[in-house]
């Protein structure tokens, strides 16, 4: 079931080349996003990828996922940049 959901999300995004991926916890959003990015790079559809995440731990997670499935070479090519940008912060009220 998990792989079917991932496949459908990847297929849908690659057909339209736009949109937001919304999947339940544990389905593999990182894998889906990484797969879309790497496929676009390998097909020369794009030359660079910027992945923006809200926490430093997610920077590490994305990097590890990409290396796990696509190898160290894709990360060392400088085509993928993973950055942490926190846009929400704690407030009183």
HTML snippet that shows the backbone in 3Dmol.js (N, CA, C, O; Angstrom):
<script src="https://3Dmol.org/build/3Dmol-min.js"></script>
<div id="view" style="width:600px;height:400px;position:relative"></div>
<script>
const pdb = `
ATOM      1  N   UNK A   1       0.826  -1.209   0.000  1.00  0.00           N
ATOM      2  CA  UNK A   1       0.000   0.000   0.000  1.00  0.00           C
ATOM      3  C   UNK A   1       0.863   1.263   0.000  1.00  0.00           C
ATOM      4  O   UNK A   1       0.596   2.213  -0.737  1.00  0.00           O
ATOM      5  N   UNK A   2       1.909   1.257   0.845  1.00  0.00           N
ATOM      6  CA  UNK A   2       2.781   2.433   0.956  1.00  0.00           C
ATOM      7  C   UNK A   2       3.432   2.752  -0.389  1.00  0.00           C
ATOM      8  O   UNK A   2       3.452   3.906  -0.817  1.00  0.00           O
ATOM      9  N   UNK A   3       3.964   1.725  -1.050  1.00  0.00           N
ATOM     10  CA  UNK A   3       4.635   1.942  -2.329  1.00  0.00           C
ATOM     11  C   UNK A   3       3.657   2.422  -3.398  1.00  0.00           C
ATOM     12  O   UNK A   3       4.024   3.222  -4.259  1.00  0.00           O
ATOM     13  N   UNK A   4       2.421   1.940  -3.350  1.00  0.00           N
ATOM     14  CA  UNK A   4       1.404   2.381  -4.307  1.00  0.00           C
ATOM     15  C   UNK A   4       1.113   3.878  -4.135  1.00  0.00           C
ATOM     16  O   UNK A   4       1.000   4.614  -5.115  1.00  0.00           O
ATOM     17  N   UNK A   5       0.995   4.312  -2.882  1.00  0.00           N
ATOM     18  CA  UNK A   5       0.725   5.719  -2.601  1.00  0.00           C
ATOM     19  C   UNK A   5       1.898   6.572  -3.077  1.00  0.00           C
ATOM     20  O   UNK A   5       1.698   7.626  -3.681  1.00  0.00           O
ATOM     21  N   UNK A   6       3.133   6.113  -2.802  1.00  0.00           N
ATOM     22  CA  UNK A   6       4.318   6.840  -3.252  1.00  0.00           C
ATOM     23  C   UNK A   6       4.353   6.922  -4.774  1.00  0.00           C
ATOM     24  O   UNK A   6       4.588   7.993  -5.333  1.00  0.00           O
ATOM     25  N   UNK A   7       4.121   5.809  -5.438  1.00  0.00           N
ATOM     26  CA  UNK A   7       4.132   5.769  -6.899  1.00  0.00           C
ATOM     27  C   UNK A   7       3.122   6.747  -7.483  1.00  0.00           C
ATOM     28  O   UNK A   7       3.438   7.492  -8.411  1.00  0.00           O
ATOM     29  N   UNK A   8       1.916   6.746  -6.944  1.00  0.00           N
ATOM     30  CA  UNK A   8       0.866   7.641  -7.448  1.00  0.00           C
ATOM     31  C   UNK A   8       1.232   9.110  -7.237  1.00  0.00           C
ATOM     32  O   UNK A   8       0.990   9.944  -8.110  1.00  0.00           O
ATOM     33  N   UNK A   9       1.811   9.424  -6.086  1.00  0.00           N
ATOM     34  CA  UNK A   9       2.221  10.808  -5.807  1.00  0.00           C
ATOM     35  C   UNK A   9       3.314  11.250  -6.778  1.00  0.00           C
ATOM     36  O   UNK A   9       3.262  12.356  -7.316  1.00  0.00           O
ATOM     37  N   UNK A  10       4.301  10.384  -7.001  1.00  0.00           N
ATOM     38  CA  UNK A  10       5.397  10.705  -7.928  1.00  0.00           C
ATOM     39  C   UNK A  10       4.865  10.858  -9.343  1.00  0.00           C
ATOM     40  O   UNK A  10       5.195  11.822 -10.033  1.00  0.00           O
ATOM     41  N   UNK A  11       4.048   9.916  -9.774  1.00  0.00           N
ATOM     42  CA  UNK A  11       3.475   9.946 -11.125  1.00  0.00           C
ATOM     43  C   UNK A  11       2.652  11.207 -11.350  1.00  0.00           C
ATOM     44  O   UNK A  11       2.788  11.866 -12.380  1.00  0.00           O
ATOM     45  N   UNK A  12       1.808  11.540 -10.397  1.00  0.00           N
ATOM     46  CA  UNK A  12       0.947  12.714 -10.513  1.00  0.00           C
ATOM     47  C   UNK A  12       1.767  13.995 -10.615  1.00  0.00           C
ATOM     48  O   UNK A  12       1.483  14.855 -11.449  1.00  0.00           O
ATOM     49  N   UNK A  13       2.789  14.121  -9.763  1.00  0.00           N
ATOM     50  CA  UNK A  13       3.598  15.338  -9.794  1.00  0.00           C
ATOM     51  C   UNK A  13       4.383  15.448 -11.100  1.00  0.00           C
ATOM     52  O   UNK A  13       4.460  16.527 -11.689  1.00  0.00           O
ATOM     53  N   UNK A  14       4.962  14.344 -11.553  1.00  0.00           N
ATOM     54  CA  UNK A  14       5.757  14.386 -12.782  1.00  0.00           C
ATOM     55  C   UNK A  14       4.908  14.698 -14.013  1.00  0.00           C
ATOM     56  O   UNK A  14       5.407  15.266 -14.984  1.00  0.00           O
ATOM     57  N   UNK A  15       3.629  14.328 -13.975  1.00  0.00           N
ATOM     58  CA  UNK A  15       2.730  14.635 -15.092  1.00  0.00           C
ATOM     59  C   UNK A  15       2.419  16.121 -15.161  1.00  0.00           C
ATOM     60  O   UNK A  15       2.363  16.692 -16.250  1.00  0.00           O
ATOM     61  N   UNK A  16       2.216  16.751 -14.013  1.00  0.00           N
ATOM     62  CA  UNK A  16       1.806  18.157 -13.984  1.00  0.00           C
ATOM     63  C   UNK A  16       2.963  19.112 -13.739  1.00  0.00           C
ATOM     64  O   UNK A  16       2.885  20.285 -14.103  1.00  0.00           O
ATOM     65  N   UNK A  17       4.037  18.622 -13.124  1.00  0.00           N
ATOM     66  CA  UNK A  17       5.218  19.417 -12.751  1.00  0.00           C
ATOM     67  C   UNK A  17       4.875  20.569 -11.802  1.00  0.00           C
ATOM     68  O   UNK A  17       5.549  21.599 -11.783  1.00  0.00           O
ATOM     69  N   UNK A  18       3.813  20.372 -11.017  1.00  0.00           N
ATOM     70  CA  UNK A  18       3.445  21.384 -10.023  1.00  0.00           C
ATOM     71  C   UNK A  18       2.570  20.742  -8.962  1.00  0.00           C
ATOM     72  O   UNK A  18       2.062  19.635  -9.139  1.00  0.00           O
ATOM     73  N   UNK A  19       2.405  21.445  -7.874  1.00  0.00           N
ATOM     74  CA  UNK A  19       1.512  20.966  -6.839  1.00  0.00           C
ATOM     75  C   UNK A  19       2.196  20.791  -5.504  1.00  0.00           C
ATOM     76  O   UNK A  19       3.397  21.020  -5.358  1.00  0.00           O
ATOM     77  N   UNK A  20       1.416  20.385  -4.551  1.00  0.00           N
ATOM     78  CA  UNK A  20       1.888  20.143  -3.201  1.00  0.00           C
ATOM     79  C   UNK A  20       1.644  18.675  -2.872  1.00  0.00           C
ATOM     80  O   UNK A  20       0.576  18.134  -3.159  1.00  0.00           O
ATOM     81  N   UNK A  21       2.624  18.049  -2.277  1.00  0.00           N
ATOM     82  CA  UNK A  21       2.489  16.646  -1.906  1.00  0.00           C
ATOM     83  C   UNK A  21       2.023  16.582  -0.460  1.00  0.00           C
ATOM     84  O   UNK A  21       2.718  17.041   0.447  1.00  0.00           O
ATOM     85  N   UNK A  22       0.855  16.016  -0.254  1.00  0.00           N
ATOM     86  CA  UNK A  22       0.300  15.865   1.088  1.00  0.00           C
ATOM     87  C   UNK A  22       0.046  14.381   1.301  1.00  0.00           C
ATOM     88  O   UNK A  22      -0.809  13.785   0.646  1.00  0.00           O
ATOM     89  N   UNK A  23       0.796  13.795   2.222  1.00  0.00           N
ATOM     90  CA  UNK A  23       0.670  12.369   2.519  1.00  0.00           C
ATOM     91  C   UNK A  23       0.673  12.170   4.031  1.00  0.00           C
ATOM     92  O   UNK A  23       1.214  12.995   4.768  1.00  0.00           O
ATOM     93  N   UNK A  24       0.065  11.070   4.497  1.00  0.00           N
ATOM     94  CA  UNK A  24       0.050  10.809   5.938  1.00  0.00           C
ATOM     95  C   UNK A  24       1.447  10.545   6.491  1.00  0.00           C
ATOM     96  O   UNK A  24       2.372  10.229   5.742  1.00  0.00           O
ATOM     97  N   UNK A  25       1.588  10.676   7.785  1.00  0.00           N
ATOM     98  CA  UNK A  25       2.842  10.377   8.472  1.00  0.00           C
ATOM     99  C   UNK A  25       3.248   8.935   8.194  1.00  0.00           C
ATOM    100  O   UNK A  25       2.430   8.019   8.268  1.00  0.00           O
ATOM    101  N   UNK A  26       4.523   8.753   7.874  1.00  0.00           N
ATOM    102  CA  UNK A  26       5.049   7.414   7.681  1.00  0.00           C
ATOM    103  C   UNK A  26       4.945   6.847   6.283  1.00  0.00           C
ATOM    104  O   UNK A  26       5.425   5.743   6.024  1.00  0.00           O
ATOM    105  N   UNK A  27       4.326   7.584   5.377  1.00  0.00           N
ATOM    106  CA  UNK A  27       4.182   7.085   4.007  1.00  0.00           C
ATOM    107  C   UNK A  27       5.464   7.262   3.210  1.00  0.00           C
ATOM    108  O   UNK A  27       5.743   6.471   2.309  1.00  0.00           O
ATOM    109  N   UNK A  28       6.241   8.279   3.523  1.00  0.00           N
ATOM    110  CA  UNK A  28       7.494   8.482   2.828  1.00  0.00           C
ATOM    111  C   UNK A  28       7.526   9.728   1.971  1.00  0.00           C
ATOM    112  O   UNK A  28       7.894   9.677   0.798  1.00  0.00           O
ATOM    113  N   UNK A  29       7.139  10.848   2.560  1.00  0.00           N
ATOM    114  CA  UNK A  29       7.153  12.118   1.814  1.00  0.00           C
ATOM    115  C   UNK A  29       8.569  12.497   1.393  1.00  0.00           C
ATOM    116  O   UNK A  29       8.771  13.038   0.306  1.00  0.00           O
ATOM    117  N   UNK A  30       9.548  12.213   2.248  1.00  0.00           N
ATOM    118  CA  UNK A  30      10.934  12.532   1.910  1.00  0.00           C
ATOM    119  C   UNK A  30      11.361  11.731   0.687  1.00  0.00           C
ATOM    120  O   UNK A  30      11.972  12.272  -0.235  1.00  0.00           O
ATOM    121  N   UNK A  31      11.038  10.448   0.681  1.00  0.00           N
ATOM    122  CA  UNK A  31      11.381   9.600  -0.466  1.00  0.00           C
ATOM    123  C   UNK A  31      10.707  10.106  -1.740  1.00  0.00           C
ATOM    124  O   UNK A  31      11.343  10.175  -2.791  1.00  0.00           O
ATOM    125  N   UNK A  32       9.442  10.454  -1.652  1.00  0.00           N
ATOM    126  CA  UNK A  32       8.696  10.943  -2.821  1.00  0.00           C
ATOM    127  C   UNK A  32       9.337  12.231  -3.347  1.00  0.00           C
ATOM    128  O   UNK A  32       9.590  12.357  -4.545  1.00  0.00           O
ATOM    129  N   UNK A  33       9.595  13.171  -2.462  1.00  0.00           N
ATOM    130  CA  UNK A  33      10.207  14.430  -2.881  1.00  0.00           C
ATOM    131  C   UNK A  33      11.596  14.235  -3.460  1.00  0.00           C
ATOM    132  O   UNK A  33      11.945  14.846  -4.470  1.00  0.00           O
ATOM    133  N   UNK A  34      12.391  13.383  -2.818  1.00  0.00           N
ATOM    134  CA  UNK A  34      13.744  13.112  -3.301  1.00  0.00           C
ATOM    135  C   UNK A  34      13.706  12.445  -4.668  1.00  0.00           C
ATOM    136  O   UNK A  34      14.505  12.777  -5.543  1.00  0.00           O
ATOM    137  N   UNK A  35      12.794  11.519  -4.854  1.00  0.00           N
ATOM    138  CA  UNK A  35      12.672  10.828  -6.139  1.00  0.00           C
ATOM    139  C   UNK A  35      12.301  11.797  -7.247  1.00  0.00           C
ATOM    140  O   UNK A  35      12.877  11.750  -8.334  1.00  0.00           O
ATOM    141  N   UNK A  36      11.354  12.666  -6.984  1.00  0.00           N
ATOM    142  CA  UNK A  36      10.952  13.661  -7.984  1.00  0.00           C
ATOM    143  C   UNK A  36      12.136  14.559  -8.336  1.00  0.00           C
ATOM    144  O   UNK A  36      12.397  14.810  -9.513  1.00  0.00           O
ATOM    145  N   UNK A  37      12.842  15.038  -7.334  1.00  0.00           N
ATOM    146  CA  UNK A  37      13.985  15.929  -7.567  1.00  0.00           C
ATOM    147  C   UNK A  37      15.073  15.242  -8.378  1.00  0.00           C
ATOM    148  O   UNK A  37      15.574  15.804  -9.352  1.00  0.00           O
ATOM    149  N   UNK A  38      15.440  14.030  -7.980  1.00  0.00           N
ATOM    150  CA  UNK A  38      16.517  13.324  -8.669  1.00  0.00           C
ATOM    151  C   UNK A  38      16.112  12.966 -10.099  1.00  0.00           C
ATOM    152  O   UNK A  38      16.928  13.086 -11.012  1.00  0.00           O
ATOM    153  N   UNK A  39      14.884  12.534 -10.309  1.00  0.00           N
ATOM    154  CA  UNK A  39      14.422  12.231 -11.676  1.00  0.00           C
ATOM    155  C   UNK A  39      14.517  13.467 -12.566  1.00  0.00           C
ATOM    156  O   UNK A  39      14.936  13.373 -13.720  1.00  0.00           O
ATOM    157  N   UNK A  40      14.131  14.613 -12.036  1.00  0.00           N
ATOM    158  CA  UNK A  40      14.199  15.851 -12.807  1.00  0.00           C
ATOM    159  C   UNK A  40      15.648  16.206 -13.148  1.00  0.00           C
ATOM    160  O   UNK A  40      15.938  16.651 -14.258  1.00  0.00           O
ATOM    161  N   UNK A  41      16.558  16.007 -12.185  1.00  0.00           N
ATOM    162  CA  UNK A  41      17.978  16.274 -12.425  1.00  0.00           C
ATOM    163  C   UNK A  41      18.546  15.329 -13.488  1.00  0.00           C
ATOM    164  O   UNK A  41      19.239  15.758 -14.411  1.00  0.00           O
ATOM    165  N   UNK A  42      18.241  14.037 -13.340  1.00  0.00           N
ATOM    166  CA  UNK A  42      18.793  13.044 -14.257  1.00  0.00           C
ATOM    167  C   UNK A  42      18.240  13.180 -15.675  1.00  0.00           C
ATOM    168  O   UNK A  42      18.915  12.832 -16.645  1.00  0.00           O
ATOM    169  N   UNK A  43      17.019  13.683 -15.793  1.00  0.00           N
ATOM    170  CA  UNK A  43      16.415  13.899 -17.118  1.00  0.00           C
ATOM    171  C   UNK A  43      16.814  15.243 -17.709  1.00  0.00           C
ATOM    172  O   UNK A  43      16.358  15.610 -18.791  1.00  0.00           O
ATOM    173  N   UNK A  44      17.672  15.980 -16.994  1.00  0.00           N
ATOM    174  CA  UNK A  44      18.096  17.321 -17.411  1.00  0.00           C
ATOM    175  C   UNK A  44      16.929  18.292 -17.567  1.00  0.00           C
ATOM    176  O   UNK A  44      17.018  19.267 -18.313  1.00  0.00           O
ATOM    177  N   UNK A  45      15.831  18.018 -16.855  1.00  0.00           N
ATOM    178  CA  UNK A  45      14.696  18.940 -16.854  1.00  0.00           C
ATOM    179  C   UNK A  45      15.017  20.176 -16.030  1.00  0.00           C
ATOM    180  O   UNK A  45      14.503  21.265 -16.285  1.00  0.00           O
ATOM    181  N   UNK A  46      15.875  19.985 -15.039  1.00  0.00           N
ATOM    182  CA  UNK A  46      16.319  21.073 -14.176  1.00  0.00           C
ATOM    183  C   UNK A  46      17.808  20.897 -13.921  1.00  0.00           C
ATOM    184  O   UNK A  46      18.348  19.806 -14.103  1.00  0.00           O
ATOM    185  N   UNK A  47      18.473  21.969 -13.499  1.00  0.00           N
ATOM    186  CA  UNK A  47      19.909  21.856 -13.250  1.00  0.00           C
ATOM    187  C   UNK A  47      20.255  21.875 -11.762  1.00  0.00           C
ATOM    188  O   UNK A  47      21.313  21.385 -11.367  1.00  0.00           O
ATOM    189  N   UNK A  48      19.376  22.434 -10.938  1.00  0.00           N
ATOM    190  CA  UNK A  48      19.606  22.469  -9.495  1.00  0.00           C
ATOM    191  C   UNK A  48      18.287  22.286  -8.747  1.00  0.00           C
ATOM    192  O   UNK A  48      17.204  22.525  -9.281  1.00  0.00           O
ATOM    193  N   UNK A  49      18.415  21.856  -7.505  1.00  0.00           N
ATOM    194  CA  UNK A  49      17.259  21.648  -6.641  1.00  0.00           C
ATOM    195  C   UNK A  49      17.518  22.347  -5.318  1.00  0.00           C
ATOM    196  O   UNK A  49      18.599  22.213  -4.744  1.00  0.00           O
ATOM    197  N   UNK A  50      16.542  23.084  -4.836  1.00  0.00           N
ATOM    198  CA  UNK A  50      16.592  23.674  -3.506  1.00  0.00           C
ATOM    199  C   UNK A  50      15.480  23.039  -2.683  1.00  0.00           C
ATOM    200  O   UNK A  50      14.299  23.161  -3.006  1.00  0.00           O
ATOM    201  N   UNK A  51      15.878  22.365  -1.621  1.00  0.00           N
ATOM    202  CA  UNK A  51      14.926  21.748  -0.705  1.00  0.00           C
ATOM    203  C   UNK A  51      14.971  22.562   0.576  1.00  0.00           C
ATOM    204  O   UNK A  51      16.026  22.696   1.194  1.00  0.00           O
ATOM    205  N   UNK A  52      13.825  23.107   0.976  1.00  0.00           N
ATOM    206  CA  UNK A  52      13.749  23.924   2.179  1.00  0.00           C
ATOM    207  C   UNK A  52      12.948  23.157   3.228  1.00  0.00           C
ATOM    208  O   UNK A  52      11.812  22.747   2.991  1.00  0.00           O
ATOM    209  N   UNK A  53      13.567  22.974   4.393  1.00  0.00           N
ATOM    210  CA  UNK A  53      12.931  22.252   5.492  1.00  0.00           C
ATOM    211  C   UNK A  53      12.961  23.113   6.751  1.00  0.00           C
ATOM    212  O   UNK A  53      13.796  24.011   6.864  1.00  0.00           O
ATOM    213  N   UNK A  54      12.050  22.847   7.708  1.00  0.00           N
ATOM    214  CA  UNK A  54      11.962  23.714   8.885  1.00  0.00           C
ATOM    215  C   UNK A  54      12.898  23.367  10.039  1.00  0.00           C
ATOM    216  O   UNK A  54      12.996  24.140  10.992  1.00  0.00           O
ATOM    217  N   UNK A  55      13.588  22.231   9.984  1.00  0.00           N
ATOM    218  CA  UNK A  55      14.465  21.861  11.100  1.00  0.00           C
ATOM    219  C   UNK A  55      15.788  21.294  10.587  1.00  0.00           C
ATOM    220  O   UNK A  55      15.869  20.763   9.479  1.00  0.00           O
ATOM    221  N   UNK A  56      16.801  21.418  11.406  1.00  0.00           N
ATOM    222  CA  UNK A  56      18.124  20.887  11.063  1.00  0.00           C
ATOM    223  C   UNK A  56      18.070  19.364  10.939  1.00  0.00           C
ATOM    224  O   UNK A  56      18.750  18.785  10.091  1.00  0.00           O
ATOM    225  N   UNK A  57      17.266  18.718  11.777  1.00  0.00           N
ATOM    226  CA  UNK A  57      17.166  17.254  11.701  1.00  0.00           C
ATOM    227  C   UNK A  57      16.590  16.808  10.358  1.00  0.00           C
ATOM    228  O   UNK A  57      16.954  15.748   9.850  1.00  0.00           O
ATOM    229  N   UNK A  58      15.697  17.607   9.783  1.00  0.00           N
ATOM    230  CA  UNK A  58      15.161  17.267   8.457  1.00  0.00           C
ATOM    231  C   UNK A  58      16.195  17.462   7.358  1.00  0.00           C
ATOM    232  O   UNK A  58      16.153  16.760   6.348  1.00  0.00           O
ATOM    233  N   UNK A  59      17.116  18.394   7.532  1.00  0.00           N
ATOM    234  CA  UNK A  59      18.215  18.543   6.569  1.00  0.00           C
ATOM    235  C   UNK A  59      18.987  17.235   6.520  1.00  0.00           C
ATOM    236  O   UNK A  59      19.282  16.721   5.441  1.00  0.00           O
ATOM    237  N   UNK A  60      19.312  16.702   7.684  1.00  0.00           N
ATOM    238  CA  UNK A  60      20.044  15.439   7.781  1.00  0.00           C
ATOM    239  C   UNK A  60      19.233  14.287   7.185  1.00  0.00           C
ATOM    240  O   UNK A  60      19.773  13.450   6.462  1.00  0.00           O
ATOM    241  N   UNK A  61      17.939  14.249   7.491  1.00  0.00           N
ATOM    242  CA  UNK A  61      17.063  13.184   6.992  1.00  0.00           C
ATOM    243  C   UNK A  61      17.017  13.188   5.468  1.00  0.00           C
ATOM    244  O   UNK A  61      17.163  12.139   4.840  1.00  0.00           O
ATOM    245  N   UNK A  62      16.815  14.357   4.870  1.00  0.00           N
ATOM    246  CA  UNK A  62      16.756  14.460   3.409  1.00  0.00           C
ATOM    247  C   UNK A  62      18.074  14.013   2.792  1.00  0.00           C
ATOM    248  O   UNK A  62      18.086  13.247   1.828  1.00  0.00           O
ATOM    249  N   UNK A  63      19.178  14.490   3.346  1.00  0.00           N
ATOM    250  CA  UNK A  63      20.495  14.124   2.816  1.00  0.00           C
ATOM    251  C   UNK A  63      20.697  12.610   2.866  1.00  0.00           C
ATOM    252  O   UNK A  63      21.119  11.999   1.884  1.00  0.00           O
ATOM    253  N   UNK A  64      20.394  12.016   4.009  1.00  0.00           N
ATOM    254  CA  UNK A  64      20.560  10.572   4.175  1.00  0.00           C
ATOM    255  C   UNK A  64      19.664   9.786   3.219  1.00  0.00           C
ATOM    256  O   UNK A  64      20.099   8.784   2.651  1.00  0.00           O
ATOM    257  N   UNK A  65      18.425  10.225   3.036  1.00  0.00           N
ATOM    258  CA  UNK A  65      17.505   9.539   2.119  1.00  0.00           C
ATOM    259  C   UNK A  65      18.014   9.592   0.680  1.00  0.00           C
ATOM    260  O   UNK A  65      17.994   8.587  -0.030  1.00  0.00           O
ATOM    261  N   UNK A  66      18.460  10.748   0.264  1.00  0.00           N
ATOM    262  CA  UNK A  66      18.950  10.886  -1.112  1.00  0.00           C
ATOM    263  C   UNK A  66      20.176  10.008  -1.331  1.00  0.00           C
ATOM    264  O   UNK A  66      20.284   9.337  -2.357  1.00  0.00           O
ATOM    265  N   UNK A  67      21.091  10.008  -0.381  1.00  0.00           N
ATOM    266  CA  UNK A  67      22.294   9.168  -0.500  1.00  0.00           C
ATOM    267  C   UNK A  67      21.914   7.690  -0.481  1.00  0.00           C
ATOM    268  O   UNK A  67      22.458   6.896  -1.249  1.00  0.00           O
ATOM    269  N   UNK A  68      20.985   7.324   0.389  1.00  0.00           N
ATOM    270  CA  UNK A  68      20.556   5.926   0.515  1.00  0.00           C
ATOM    271  C   UNK A  68      20.000   5.382  -0.799  1.00  0.00           C
ATOM    272  O   UNK A  68      20.333   4.265  -1.196  1.00  0.00           O
ATOM    273  N   UNK A  69      19.168   6.152  -1.467  1.00  0.00           N
ATOM    274  CA  UNK A  69      18.505   5.665  -2.670  1.00  0.00           C
ATOM    275  C   UNK A  69      19.230   6.011  -3.972  1.00  0.00           C
ATOM    276  O   UNK A  69      19.077   5.308  -4.971  1.00  0.00           O
ATOM    277  N   UNK A  70      20.014   7.083  -3.965  1.00  0.00           N
ATOM    278  CA  UNK A  70      20.599   7.547  -5.231  1.00  0.00           C
ATOM    279  C   UNK A  70      22.113   7.703  -5.202  1.00  0.00           C
ATOM    280  O   UNK A  70      22.713   8.057  -6.217  1.00  0.00           O
ATOM    281  N   UNK A  71      22.740   7.447  -4.062  1.00  0.00           N
ATOM    282  CA  UNK A  71      24.191   7.460  -3.967  1.00  0.00           C
ATOM    283  C   UNK A  71      24.780   8.813  -3.610  1.00  0.00           C
ATOM    284  O   UNK A  71      24.145   9.857  -3.755  1.00  0.00           O
ATOM    285  N   UNK A  72      26.008   8.757  -3.141  1.00  0.00           N
ATOM    286  CA  UNK A  72      26.739   9.952  -2.703  1.00  0.00           C
ATOM    287  C   UNK A  72      27.021  10.908  -3.868  1.00  0.00           C
ATOM    288  O   UNK A  72      27.083  12.122  -3.675  1.00  0.00           O
ATOM    289  N   UNK A  73      27.189  10.361  -5.065  1.00  0.00           N
ATOM    290  CA  UNK A  73      27.546  11.195  -6.226  1.00  0.00           C
ATOM    291  C   UNK A  73      26.526  12.299  -6.493  1.00  0.00           C
ATOM    292  O   UNK A  73      26.897  13.420  -6.841  1.00  0.00           O
ATOM    293  N   UNK A  74      25.254  11.987  -6.330  1.00  0.00           N
ATOM    294  CA  UNK A  74      24.214  12.992  -6.609  1.00  0.00           C
ATOM    295  C   UNK A  74      24.320  14.159  -5.632  1.00  0.00           C
ATOM    296  O   UNK A  74      24.044  15.300  -6.000  1.00  0.00           O
ATOM    297  N   UNK A  75      24.719  13.881  -4.384  1.00  0.00           N
ATOM    298  CA  UNK A  75      24.868  14.954  -3.404  1.00  0.00           C
ATOM    299  C   UNK A  75      26.167  15.728  -3.622  1.00  0.00           C
ATOM    300  O   UNK A  75      26.211  16.936  -3.388  1.00  0.00           O
ATOM    301  N   UNK A  76      27.210  15.056  -4.063  1.00  0.00           N
ATOM    302  CA  UNK A  76      28.495  15.733  -4.238  1.00  0.00           C
ATOM    303  C   UNK A  76      28.557  16.532  -5.536  1.00  0.00           C
ATOM    304  O   UNK A  76      29.528  17.250  -5.774  1.00  0.00           O
ATOM    305  N   UNK A  77      27.535  16.415  -6.373  1.00  0.00           N
ATOM    306  CA  UNK A  77      27.514  17.163  -7.634  1.00  0.00           C
ATOM    307  C   UNK A  77      27.142  18.630  -7.440  1.00  0.00           C
ATOM    308  O   UNK A  77      27.213  19.419  -8.381  1.00  0.00           O
ATOM    309  N   UNK A  78      26.743  18.996  -6.219  1.00  0.00           N
ATOM    310  CA  UNK A  78      26.293  20.358  -5.895  1.00  0.00           C
ATOM    311  C   UNK A  78      25.031  20.757  -6.646  1.00  0.00           C
ATOM    312  O   UNK A  78      24.736  21.947  -6.763  1.00  0.00           O
ATOM    313  N   UNK A  79      24.286  19.790  -7.155  1.00  0.00           N
ATOM    314  CA  UNK A  79      23.024  20.068  -7.823  1.00  0.00           C
ATOM    315  C   UNK A  79      21.866  20.137  -6.843  1.00  0.00           C
ATOM    316  O   UNK A  79      20.803  20.667  -7.166  1.00  0.00           O
ATOM    317  N   UNK A  80      22.073  19.598  -5.635  1.00  0.00           N
ATOM    318  CA  UNK A  80      21.025  19.579  -4.617  1.00  0.00           C
ATOM    319  C   UNK A  80      21.495  20.361  -3.400  1.00  0.00           C
ATOM    320  O   UNK A  80      22.546  20.070  -2.831  1.00  0.00           O
ATOM    321  N   UNK A  81      20.707  21.355  -3.007  1.00  0.00           N
ATOM    322  CA  UNK A  81      20.999  22.160  -1.824  1.00  0.00           C
ATOM    323  C   UNK A  81      19.826  21.999  -0.860  1.00  0.00           C
ATOM    324  O   UNK A  81      18.681  22.285  -1.208  1.00  0.00           O
ATOM    325  N   UNK A  82      20.121  21.540   0.345  1.00  0.00           N
ATOM    326  CA  UNK A  82      19.097  21.371   1.372  1.00  0.00           C
ATOM    327  C   UNK A  82      19.348  22.420   2.445  1.00  0.00           C
ATOM    328  O   UNK A  82      20.417  22.442   3.056  1.00  0.00           O
ATOM    329  N   UNK A  83      18.364  23.291   2.677  1.00  0.00           N
ATOM    330  CA  UNK A  83      18.535  24.390   3.622  1.00  0.00           C
ATOM    331  C   UNK A  83      17.427  24.386   4.664  1.00  0.00           C
ATOM    332  O   UNK A  83      16.292  23.988   4.400  1.00  0.00           O
ATOM    333  N   UNK A  84      17.791  24.840   5.845  1.00  0.00           N
ATOM    334  CA  UNK A  84      16.830  24.968   6.936  1.00  0.00           C
ATOM    335  C   UNK A  84      16.360  26.414   7.009  1.00  0.00           C
ATOM    336  O   UNK A  84      17.174  27.333   7.102  1.00  0.00           O
ATOM    337  N   UNK A  85      15.063  26.610   6.965  1.00  0.00           N
ATOM    338  CA  UNK A  85      14.481  27.941   7.089  1.00  0.00           C
ATOM    339  C   UNK A  85      13.289  27.836   8.022  1.00  0.00           C
ATOM    340  O   UNK A  85      12.273  27.234   7.677  1.00  0.00           O
ATOM    341  N   UNK A  86      13.412  28.416   9.192  1.00  0.00           N
ATOM    342  CA  UNK A  86      12.326  28.387  10.157  1.00  0.00           C
ATOM    343  C   UNK A  86      11.491  29.643   9.986  1.00  0.00           C
ATOM    344  O   UNK A  86      11.974  30.756  10.196  1.00  0.00           O
ATOM    345  N   UNK A  87      10.236  29.459   9.604  1.00  0.00           N
ATOM    346  CA  UNK A  87       9.388  30.612   9.355  1.00  0.00           C
ATOM    347  C   UNK A  87       8.358  30.829  10.451  1.00  0.00           C
ATOM    348  O   UNK A  87       7.700  31.868  10.492  1.00  0.00           O
ATOM    349  N   UNK A  88       8.219  29.871  11.322  1.00  0.00           N
ATOM    350  CA  UNK A  88       7.253  29.983  12.415  1.00  0.00           C
ATOM    351  C   UNK A  88       8.021  29.896  13.731  1.00  0.00           C
ATOM    352  O   UNK A  88       8.911  29.059  13.879  1.00  0.00           O
ATOM    353  N   UNK A  89       7.690  30.729  14.653  1.00  0.00           N
ATOM    354  CA  UNK A  89       8.367  30.681  15.934  1.00  0.00           C
ATOM    355  C   UNK A  89       7.339  30.820  17.047  1.00  0.00           C
ATOM    356  O   UNK A  89       6.214  31.266  16.826  1.00  0.00           O
ATOM    357  N   UNK A  90       7.745  30.434  18.227  1.00  0.00           N
ATOM    358  CA  UNK A  90       6.839  30.465  19.375  1.00  0.00           C
ATOM    359  C   UNK A  90       6.477  31.893  19.749  1.00  0.00           C
ATOM    360  O   UNK A  90       7.330  32.779  19.785  1.00  0.00           O
ATOM    361  N   UNK A  91       5.229  32.091  20.019  1.00  0.00           N
ATOM    362  CA  UNK A  91       4.774  33.396  20.480  1.00  0.00           C
ATOM    363  C   UNK A  91       3.875  33.198  21.691  1.00  0.00           C
ATOM    364  O   UNK A  91       3.260  32.145  21.864  1.00  0.00           O
ATOM    365  N   UNK A  92       3.813  34.207  22.506  1.00  0.00           N
ATOM    366  CA  UNK A  92       2.807  34.173  23.558  1.00  0.00           C
ATOM    367  C   UNK A  92       1.473  34.391  22.888  1.00  0.00           C
ATOM    368  O   UNK A  92       1.428  35.011  21.826  1.00  0.00           O
ATOM    369  N   UNK A  93       0.425  33.928  23.437  1.00  0.00           N
ATOM    370  CA  UNK A  93      -0.923  34.020  22.873  1.00  0.00           C
ATOM    371  C   UNK A  93      -1.125  32.881  21.923  1.00  0.00           C
ATOM    372  O   UNK A  93      -2.195  32.756  21.327  1.00  0.00           O
TER     373      UNK A  93
END
`;
const viewer = $3Dmol.createViewer("view");
viewer.addModel(pdb, "pdb");
viewer.setStyle({}, {cartoon: {color: "spectrum"}});
viewer.zoomTo();
viewer.render();
</script>
